[in-house]
Amino acid sequence: MSEFVMTIGGDTPPAEESFGVINPASGEVFAHAPECSPTQLDAAFDAASKAQRDWKSDEGVRRDALLKMADVLLASSAELAPVLTAEQGKPLADANIEVFAAAIWCQYFANLDTPAQVIQDDDEALVEVVRRPLGVVAAITPWNFPLTLAFWKIAPALLAGNTLVLKPSPFTPLTTLKAAEILRDVLPPGVLNVVSGGDQLGGWMTGHPVPRKISFTGSIETGKKVAMSAAPDLKRVTLELGGNDPAIVLDDVDPEVVSKAIFAAAFNNNGQVCSAIKRVYVPESIYDDVVDGLAAQASAVKVGDGTEADTKLGPINNAPQYERVKELVGDALSHGARAASGGKAMDTPGYFFEPTILAGLSDGTRIVDEEQFGPALPVISYREVDDVVERANATHFGLSGSVWGTDSDRAADIAGRLECGTAWVNTHLALSPQQPFGGFKWSGVGVENGPWGLAEFSEIQVVHRSKGTDGLNLNTGGLVS
Ligand code: NAD
């Protein structure tokens, strides 16, 4: 693998220290990433700050740059996707989809119209509501979709006229570092800075005086720390955090059909998706059929190294997460759950775990109540719809959820009662750049994507032009005290 470098002010800073990056398919270090020092971080924020002065001034330039970024990303797929597979573990086909998604997000925001809103235009005044950039954005990403989630931030932040300092996860820094290096030809120096390092670097970023906004994707636990760190100087925050998505199956479905769809949405990216299905509620009347259907899928799916052509599920990304999945599955089994499929780590090098379907367990078991973020799915039975909706909502999580039924109006009615940011009907994980994505409760603050996500990278400014003839029209209409 080639050398991986940070991008600060359009340049490569000298690597003072580095850390190893592990290929989860082997468990071995295969490359190194630079460890950003506090001085280098200062330099990155300084470069971003200086670059923002020009970058904010011409929206046309920004739109053109985003379109070029998309082209360059697509042309670099063959370089980026293998790095992503090596550091993240996902199959090469999925890694290519991530690169593609990054480009699509750039294209979407390049073409998103952002008109000023005129809220008054009469004899007295012309009043417009416009959006102004925040300044420098500090962006922090997790290890499950390093590239896609980076571009969920980069594309709207840049269109809005901000510049960025972005830090990928220490488990998966390489693809993001490489993408920033490739994009140096397209973006002015300092507009996109990518630094790498451990969790401590994230803390330095959120506490740094320069950024006016933190855009964070990661766990709830870290999200709370980010919110606290951003509070003293009132930085804006968008927090995209963990989920424990319920899927509620209704009694009028075909168990075989629904099992296939639910398996796909639960085991996408080997279950390492914030909004994957993480617990399935099934009516008693069809419980065994759905469990059998899910187990059949789990037993048949090919697990392996992401570089092998027929691999559908790769390893778990990292050792702590691997240990956590083992612990949660072990806990469920020791409390009486049955593994209808899988149930244990695979006897191979790397962080491979058998795709696992757990039956005969209930709310109160850790793997039902907590976010497992891996290839293990609990299936829980229910009798009454009202009761299951209450159980689905009885959690601090609120990212997304889904309801599955042949009568889609009935399913939609029930989905609307879920306390979560996205309520799907007969689908799950259907995401797009125009669709806002965010969580209720502890699953997040704010949204990404669409005009709503773009708005979070700006401040509202009211431009109020008096049409009074004397130029000193100070009549407040008695509304200002
Ligand atoms: P994590 O919270 O451990 O780490 C996320 C990022 O935060 C990493 O870059 C890490 O280095 C950094 N970080 C760690 N401590 C920090 C601190 N004190 N201050 C600032 N930054 C810090 O999460 P993870 O394990 O990488 O990712 C998995 C979690 O992310 C899961 O809970 C998953 O559901 C969630 N996630 C949410 C979304 C979403 O859009 N809602 C998307 C993907 C993943």
Residues whose N, C-alpha, C, O or C-beta is under 5 A from the ligand:
A	BS01	NAD	I140 T141 P142 W143 K167 P168 S169 P170 G198 D199 G202 G203 T217 G218 S219 I220 T222 K225 E240 L241 G242 G243 C274 S443
